[in-house]
Amino acid sequence: MLAARALLSMLLLATASVSADDAADIRAFTSTYDRAYRTGDAKAIDALLAADYRTVVEGAVKDRATALTEFAAMDHDAISAMASTIDRVHVEGDLAVAVGRIDWTKGAEHGGEHFTLVLRREAGRWKAVDEHVSDVAKETTH
């Protein structure tokens, strides 16, 4: 019985450290994604997206090719700041989900969006598979 408890404790510790590493990797992925998006690095964005990537932005579903075309057409020089804050990360094997918020500044405009990002580990690297982005609700006063 004591040996079984010791083995269980070791397995839990091993699992916890892998999860912590995976969570750190997901946070690093979003930082790299933000930097590539802000600077207009199409090659980096292309490398971060899975072949079957799709996104939902403002209710519109876009496949990988459409998302990359729209990314290339954007005025990235106008984006002066962009950062994601991850509230939650869930990892199960080679799939991960990150939930958080993106805050950005573009000229005099400031905005925020909520996001859900689904990632899949491919050949040891995380790739974005699905992404959903929606505007943060504007606060109203009554």
N, C-alpha and C positions, 0 to 999 in steps of 0.2 A: 504494500500500500504506500509506504513512504517513497519507494522508488518511482511509483506511478505519479505521485505528487511532484516529485523533483523533475521528472520528465515533462509533465504538464507545465510547470513553471518555466522550464527552459524553452519550450515551444512558444509559450506566450511572450516571453522576452524576445525571442527571435522574430516573431510576427510583428511585435510592436516596433522593432527597429527597422524592419523592411517598410512598414507603413509610414514611419516617420521619414525615411529616405524617399519613398514615393511621393509623399506630400510635398517635400522640399523640391523634388524634381518637377512637380506640377506647378508650384509657385515660380520656379525658374523658367519653365515653359511660358507662363503667362507674361513674365517680364520680357522675355525675348520677343514674344508675339507683339506686345505693346511697342517695344522699341522699333521693330521692323515696320509696324503699321504707321507709327508716328513719322519715321524717316522715309517712308515710301520704298522700302527695300523689298521689291517684288520677288527677288530670288530667295530671300529668307522666308517670306510668306509662303511661297510655293513649297519650300522644303518642310514647312510646319504642318501643311494640310495633307490629310490622307487622300488617296485617289478617289474615294467615295464621299468626300466632304460635302456637306450642305449646310446652309445657314438660313435662319428665319430672322429677318430684320423688318420692323414695322409691318408685320403680318405677311410679308412676301417671302416665299421659299425660293432660294437661289442655289443652283448647283455650283460645283467647284469652278468650272470654266467661267460662269457668269460672275461669281464673286471675285475671281482674279482679274477679269476684264474691268469691272467697276473699280477695283482697288487701283489698277494702273491708271485709270482716268481721273482719280482724285487729286486735289491740290494738297499734297502732304506738307508743303512748306507753310501753309496757313495754320497747321496744328502746332501750337507752341508747347503744349503739355498734354500728357496722357498717362494715366496710371490705373492699373487694376488693383482692387483690394479683394482678396479671396476670403469669403466668410466660412465656407465649408469645402472640404475635399473628401471624396469617398473613393476608395480604390478597392477593387475586387479583381485579383489576378491581373490580366492585361487590359482591363477597362478602368477608366477613372472619370469622375464627374467633379467639376469645379463650379461653384456657385459664388457669385460676388457682384461687384459693382465697378464700372469704369467711369472715371471722372476725366474730363478733357477740357482744354481751352483752345479755341480757334479764333484768333483775333480778339475782339471784345466779347465774344460769345463763350459762355461756360455751360457745360451740360453734364448730365450723368445718366448712365444706363445700367440696368441690371443685366447680368448675363448668366447663362448656363452653358458650360463647355464640356462636351463629352470627348474624351481622348482614348486612343487605343495604342498600346505599346506594339510597335512593329520593328522587328530586328533590334530590340533593345532601346529604341527611341520612341518617345511619345509623339503622336500625331493627332491633330484635331480631326474629329469625325463629324460631329454635329455641334452647332452653336446656335443659341437663341439669344437675341438681344432685344430689350424693350426699354423705352424711355422711363426714367424715374418720374413718378407722378409729380406734377407741380403742386406745391402747397397752396391751399386757398384759405383765405380768412373769411370768417362769417360775421 
